[in-house]
Amino acid sequence: MMFAVAMTFIDQTIVSIAAPDIVSELGLSASGMQWVINAYLLSLAAFFALGGRLADLWGPRRVVVLGTLVFVLSSVLCGCVPSGDYALTWLIVFRALQGLGAALLFPAALAVVVAVFPVGRRGRALALFFGLTGALTAVGPLLGGWLTAWTWRAIFWVNAPVAVAALILTALAGIPDRRREESLDVKGALLIVAGMGLSVLGFQQSAAWGWDNAATWVCIAGGLAILYAFCRYEPRTRHPLVNLAVFRDRAFTVDALVLFFAMLAFVPLFFFASVYAQVSLSASPNQAALYLLYFFAGFAIASQWGGRILDKRGARPAMRIGCALGAVGFALWAGKLTDLSMHDQWPYAALAGAGIGFVLAPASTDAVNRSINSSYGEVTGITQTVRNYAASVGLAVFGTLLTHSMTDRVEETLSTRGVPPDARDVTEAITGNADTRTPTGDGPTQTAMRDAMPAIRLDFAEANQWVFYGMAVALAVGYFCALRHPGGRAQDRNARPDRAAGAPPPAPDPARPVTGPHDAGS
């Protein structure tokens, strides 16, 4: 299962490394490239709950195979994008389909892993699962840097041999395929997809439309209203897409909140840090990949440590330590961005990575352990929906923050050189130039930009400081949420002595009253 989900983790980071080359060759805007990355994350968030539910209804093995096929076919088509006017649309559509494939694959794979291990060993098992898959996320920048030197299209084609190996291993694993005879909540699926899509659209387009534009707030408010309608609709459905009763357990709710604020920083970091390295530090894609490895060194070590803490003392200590370390790490890292030295930043990058590592596996595992008579596929679908929705919102909000901050600084820098710039075009030109490449041409704007490149690189670093400070604030909020966790170790409420390993639990009895927060274990 770890091998099966490898593609989905690698794909969260590999595209960020190749972003400047894709922008340059296809003539995309920087905001358009953010949508190429965000389409994958948004699709993940929107369809994860559906993926978890389908794993219960169709069986986890079938959904793993289906998700793998959807993912790899859309990956190959992303690599075949033609140049021209339709390039951006092509990439966004097939990146979204990649996200759909990952949303089908991941909850089914994770449900199998969770069901195999008893609650006493689950913390270490999932720490290994998230730690190794997190390490595979670190492979993304390294692999992306090496493949981009050949052609950026190879970052999508590389998923094909991985998918073939994953399908072979899945066939050999002998995964039991237990299904539940229930109906699919189609209306609920449509509501959650529409609500998440519309709200993230508003956040993302705020950079282009402006926060004073009515369309921005219509999208955000409309999306949130649809999500509210989804929450009102689900409890009245016989077989809901999401069992919202799990949120009656305070510990589960705190786990979800901590995951939300941690993921605001985790996935968006890859895009902003890799572009910062290539623009402000004049790094090559390979050097940018090594820059991100500092973060993952801390992440990998802390994720294993956090799993042991979870098994011995519960999730609360690990989450509190992680959020505190993450907030301090991101804040210190932000202060070093303007030094324009990769060497000086590694301790703070590792500290920030350790903070995230302490949080992700314990919070995710504790949430699953505290589920109230829900299947593992369903509950992992909920937690992964929260995580990926947060990642989409984080990329949109921090992208808007970076764009506005960078625009103001570039406009001031070029105006001092006597050139009245179109600041937004200048910002997108800068973020689209990797390594040491500078704008070409003999016009006054191009000449001024060449002369101003050292100052503009510093401008970009200063703009990124706001993003990293925002990530520190997100982890600080997560820390205060973690303080509300009741503590202790959860009981395995889904355990059944007669269940085969890997099989989902039986459907809850509709006549049985839902347990309250106290009964859910603490």
Steps between C-alpha positions, in 0.01 A plus 500: 500500500792735568627432149152555356465846654861597418388675180251720680758623751774555242256696285429751778858632470648398168300753296612791720863445400415504130260796528736770359590281200134421429412870522785592266436236231121519489475877559284465810452769764617445856139506621410247231779272619367523854169372366678205337629406845183597683273301265662181627463599865144624457394181325660300781304695761172486311501127424674347803176441690356332191814287466472380858134416457558312172770293673228379739237438234716345226783354707845654562688291241273602214523867595881485532522356148249749358674796663839387372373471142329842506811658650752357256293563187446864591872531588601382154257746340641785713840422352353514150362856535526689168641850478257777416184662628359180651808404701377644830151347467649163405731495802233610747248239379737206513662615824149500649451145370829407665356632824188288449715190453697578815178564693376154405832330569620646828206441739459143376871429551508663842186314609674170428807599702290622795288183508804270505650638824339500847472833678803434721731471199322736265695812599834351401355336190350822370807696605692266270235541230498881516874519561595296194237659281621837628849396398356420158366856495862606552596288199268720291727807494814291441337299223341814359832683487669212318214442255450871431860519379387260225143617446237617745246269330682202653378601849157374392616201294704360791174394667440232234764245613414569866133426426584174324705384800224610739235301312719188502567531873130558571413181313762305697395640839179296519293789637151387614224686322207529741217719381207668675155473349401864528412776256730783396404851613521668159337824612743533790795442266379774265453743790847450646671525160311820413554658841872436513557594138314830522657611829857425388430675168419816695819477706716427196355771275521767768849578364356584158157632599597677821346472845275795427341317205152359562580186296771401751262507794211344304720197426633469855166558672312288245741210542478515879121518479495184287727325750261606778210355301703179464544482880125550547411241237729214605343415840161453333637249249475126569844425355687832511820572312653627825392387847506839673423334833874443541539874568304457823821362646702805611830320445409417139400862436828627649696251288325630188566865593869437569531317168332791324740764632806278450406432137455873433880505511614151401412458131511872399855514638629290210385747237609817676834367627600351164414816304675713765813286464500533121421873492658656809789255543554450123498126563460232235211254533740243649628752754142598587427131565793478741372815670171324577683194635593697811130521579447128441795398715320646801165365382616139461666482842215668687227289336650181647542660841143630490366149428671362811362784713151424368520132596630575850329825601239587239487767230484816713870522599618437144262759353594765756872445447458495123294817473736689732812386312336572165393852598849586629671332205299681231539835679879464526520372143307804378749731671788337309347516150643845426856384575485327160715215630384139477762387751376733776141379475531123546461482882174693488369302202572176689330637812188592301500153342530336841196694619288373211636148548391490863145601403386314188516130587386529867206728418389285205533173693327631812209623288456153347524328840225724638251440220149414617391175336619629164712309253866581456446597138233749602699658783825524305293662227391768750849571635658507156225731374585741782871476423473558127239773526736680735787455254287649220394796714859552618638509147228743393529736797880501518519537122282810522715635783819443301361658184383819671817537705727431203306736274540791741872441541577453129298808410702706747833353385436570132345840558824615666671414172268724302286229342121501555438121507196285472586349836294185468656407166842565648423279800391213278806543279730478800336191651516335159878536464699225666871478577690811387289577193394860464250667266632557148445792262623855451192690616512726806301258716720201413817702553377628834406150608846368413662777699256451785523119529709496821252736665204306364637173638512666841147632443383146433669376819332775703163411348552135591568600858132588536408153372730324747383716788145407401595132523643564848170661603307197367710264716456731801121480460536123474685500833210674676262248344719214628465635853128412479571132434377284792814288488549132567504210257195415294346155504460304178125545463496327163679184617314174454667170598332319213608743230760403243800727465439776256123459496283802575277486806132424466257780437375674815161400629262787414294416807793543733531846655814695420745520789595836640843654546553338840417153372728535199807445715766742610 
